[in-house]
Amino acid sequence: MPIVDESEYKGNKMIVLKNNEEDKFPFQFGLKKAKLVIECIEDIKKFVAKYDKPKEQ
């Protein structure tokens, strides 16, 4: 289950996305990029659906 947290970088608020607590390289971005993601969320969903491969059992 992903973990969502907040941090700060040079006085700017950041959102931090981790795969788990031990994630060494979390994905983090600020407000400007968060707004861009929101605007493009449907295209991001289409991208994932197009290229996501089902896990082999």
N, CA, C and O of each residue as an XYZ file, in Angstrom:
228
protein
N       0.846     -1.177      0.000
C       0.000      0.000      0.000
C       0.896      1.246      0.000
O       1.757      1.386      0.869
N       0.702      2.136     -0.952
C       1.524      3.352     -1.010
C       1.333      4.237      0.225
O       0.297      4.207      0.890
N       2.363      5.015      0.499
C       2.339      5.948      1.622
C       2.444      7.359      1.053
O       3.313      7.636      0.225
N       1.565      8.242      1.493
C       1.568      9.635      1.065
C       1.923     10.485      2.275
O       1.322     10.356      3.341
N       2.904     11.351      2.093
C       3.369     12.193      3.190
C       3.643     13.590      2.630
O       3.557     13.810      1.422
N       3.966     14.510      3.499
C       4.337     15.861      3.085
C       5.705     16.200      3.652
O       6.096     15.712      4.712
N       6.419     17.041      2.929
C       7.701     17.542      3.417
C       7.871     18.970      2.909
O       6.940     19.577      2.378
N       9.070     19.483      3.083
C       9.362     20.839      2.645
C      10.750     20.860      2.029
O      11.658     20.179      2.506
N      10.913     21.646      0.963
C      12.203     21.792      0.308
C      12.411     23.267     -0.002
O      11.650     23.859     -0.768
N      13.421     23.847      0.581
C      13.744     25.267      0.393
C      12.521     26.149      0.623
O      12.287     27.101     -0.122
N      11.740     25.831      1.658
C      10.574     26.626      2.019
C       9.317     26.325      1.237
O       8.282     26.952      1.464
N       9.387     25.368      0.312
C       8.223     24.995     -0.498
C       7.654     23.665     -0.032
O       8.404     22.722      0.221
N       6.346     23.584      0.081
C       5.686     22.347      0.479
C       5.796     21.322     -0.641
O       5.685     21.653     -1.822
N       6.015     20.074     -0.248
C       6.152     18.967     -1.195
C       5.227     17.834     -0.780
O       4.970     17.631      0.407
N       4.729     17.099     -1.769
C       4.009     15.856     -1.488
C       4.983     14.723     -1.800
O       5.700     14.769     -2.799
N       5.002     13.710     -0.941
C       5.958     12.607     -1.062
C       5.174     11.298     -1.186
O       4.344     10.984     -0.333
N       5.439     10.547     -2.239
C       4.784      9.260     -2.485
C       5.822      8.152     -2.348
O       6.860      8.174     -3.010
N       5.530      7.186     -1.484
C       6.451      6.068     -1.250
C       5.727      4.749     -1.506
O       4.525      4.628     -1.266
N       6.473      3.768     -1.995
C       5.918      2.425     -2.157
C       5.701      1.761     -0.805
O       4.743      1.011     -0.613
N       6.609      2.049      0.137
C       6.530      1.511      1.502
C       7.444      2.352      2.391
O       8.106      3.268      1.903
N       7.485      2.055      3.672
C       8.296      2.833      4.614
C       9.787      2.778      4.305
O      10.514      3.721      4.613
N      10.252      1.686      3.701
C      11.671      1.515      3.410
C      12.071      2.065      2.050
O      13.228      1.922      1.655
N      11.162      2.682      1.329
C      11.435      3.211     -0.005
C      12.590      4.219      0.062
O      12.470      5.260      0.708
N      13.698      3.910     -0.599
C      14.875      4.775     -0.567
C      14.760      5.953     -1.528
O      15.433      6.967     -1.341
N      13.924      5.835     -2.546
C      13.798      6.869     -3.564
C      12.331      7.258     -3.764
O      11.731      6.907     -4.780
N      11.755      7.975     -2.811
C      10.348      8.369     -2.954
C      10.171      9.375     -4.093
O      11.108     10.073     -4.481
N       8.979      9.427     -4.600
C       8.604     10.359     -5.664
C       8.015     11.590     -4.991
O       7.016     11.487     -4.279
N       8.619     12.748     -5.208
C       8.097     13.947     -4.561
C       8.058     15.123     -5.527
O       8.888     15.243     -6.428
N       7.071     15.986     -5.315
C       6.905     17.147     -6.171
C       6.105     18.203     -5.427
O       5.472     17.929     -4.408
N       6.149     19.411     -5.959
C       5.506     20.537     -5.311
C       4.133     20.854     -5.885
O       3.582     20.100     -6.686
N       3.604     21.979     -5.457
C       2.249     22.395     -5.809
C       2.069     22.599     -7.313
O       1.058     22.180     -7.876
N       3.027     23.231     -7.959
C       2.910     23.493     -9.398
C       2.778     22.197    -10.200
O       1.931     22.097    -11.088
N       3.607     21.217     -9.889
C       3.537     19.942    -10.602
C       2.309     19.139    -10.177
O       1.743     18.398    -10.981
N       1.895     19.283     -8.918
C       0.680     18.602     -8.466
C      -0.532     19.096     -9.255
O      -1.391     18.304     -9.643
N      -0.597     20.399     -9.489
C      -1.694     20.958    -10.290
C      -1.648     20.428    -11.719
O      -2.689     20.142    -12.310
N      -0.449     20.295    -12.273
C      -0.289     19.759    -13.622
C      -0.771     18.309    -13.699
O      -1.436     17.920    -14.659
N      -0.434     17.517    -12.685
C      -0.894     16.122    -12.638
C      -2.421     16.072    -12.614
O      -3.028     15.276    -13.330
N      -3.039     16.919    -11.795
C      -4.499     16.949    -11.713
C      -5.117     17.286    -13.068
O      -6.100     16.666    -13.475
N      -4.544     18.266    -13.764
C      -5.056     18.652    -15.078
C      -4.926     17.523    -16.102
O      -5.738     17.419    -17.022
N      -3.917     16.688    -15.944
C      -3.618     15.646    -16.935
C      -3.970     14.242    -16.457
O      -3.555     13.268    -17.086
N      -4.718     14.108    -15.369
C      -4.943     12.802    -14.748
C      -5.571     11.789    -15.714
O      -5.210     10.613    -15.680
N      -6.492     12.214    -16.565
C      -7.127     11.268    -17.501
C      -6.112     10.748    -18.513
O      -6.143      9.568    -18.864
N      -5.221     11.602    -18.984
C      -4.171     11.156    -19.910
C      -3.194     10.213    -19.212
O      -2.708      9.257    -19.817
N      -2.911     10.479    -17.954
C      -2.028      9.598    -17.179
C      -2.681      8.223    -17.025
O      -2.010      7.200    -17.160
N      -3.971      8.196    -16.746
C      -4.694      6.921    -16.619
C      -4.669      6.147    -17.934
O      -4.494      4.928    -17.927
N      -4.839      6.835    -19.057
C      -4.788      6.184    -20.375
C      -3.395      5.621    -20.639
O      -3.259      4.519    -21.169
N      -2.369      6.370    -20.273
C      -0.991      5.921    -20.444
C      -0.743      4.629    -19.665
O      -0.168      3.677    -20.194
N      -1.177      4.604    -18.413
C      -1.002      3.413    -17.573
C      -1.758      2.231    -18.175
O      -1.216      1.128    -18.260
N      -2.994      2.450    -18.589
C      -3.792      1.371    -19.173
C      -3.146      0.828    -20.452
O      -3.205     -0.373    -20.720
N      -2.538      1.708    -21.230
C      -1.919      1.296    -22.494
C      -0.663      0.459    -22.285
O      -0.436     -0.512    -23.007
N       0.153      0.829    -21.300
C       1.456      0.196    -21.155
C       1.608     -0.729    -19.952
O       2.628     -1.408    -19.831
N       0.630     -0.771    -19.071
C       0.737     -1.632    -17.893
C       0.553     -3.079    -18.301
O      -0.437     -3.436    -18.940
N       1.503     -3.902    -17.930
C       1.435     -5.320    -18.289
C       0.940     -6.100    -17.068
O       1.389     -5.854    -15.948
N       0.025     -7.029    -17.283
C      -0.442     -7.833    -16.144
C       0.692     -8.656    -15.562
O       1.565     -9.134    -16.287
N       0.669     -8.815    -14.247
C       1.702     -9.618    -13.579
C       1.466    -11.092    -13.874
O       0.337    -11.581    -13.845
N       2.570    -11.787    -14.161
C       2.482    -13.227    -14.404
C       2.271    -13.952    -13.094
O       2.824    -13.574    -12.061
N       1.463    -15.001    -13.147
C       1.177    -15.762    -11.936
C       2.029    -16.985    -11.847
O       1.919    -17.746    -10.886
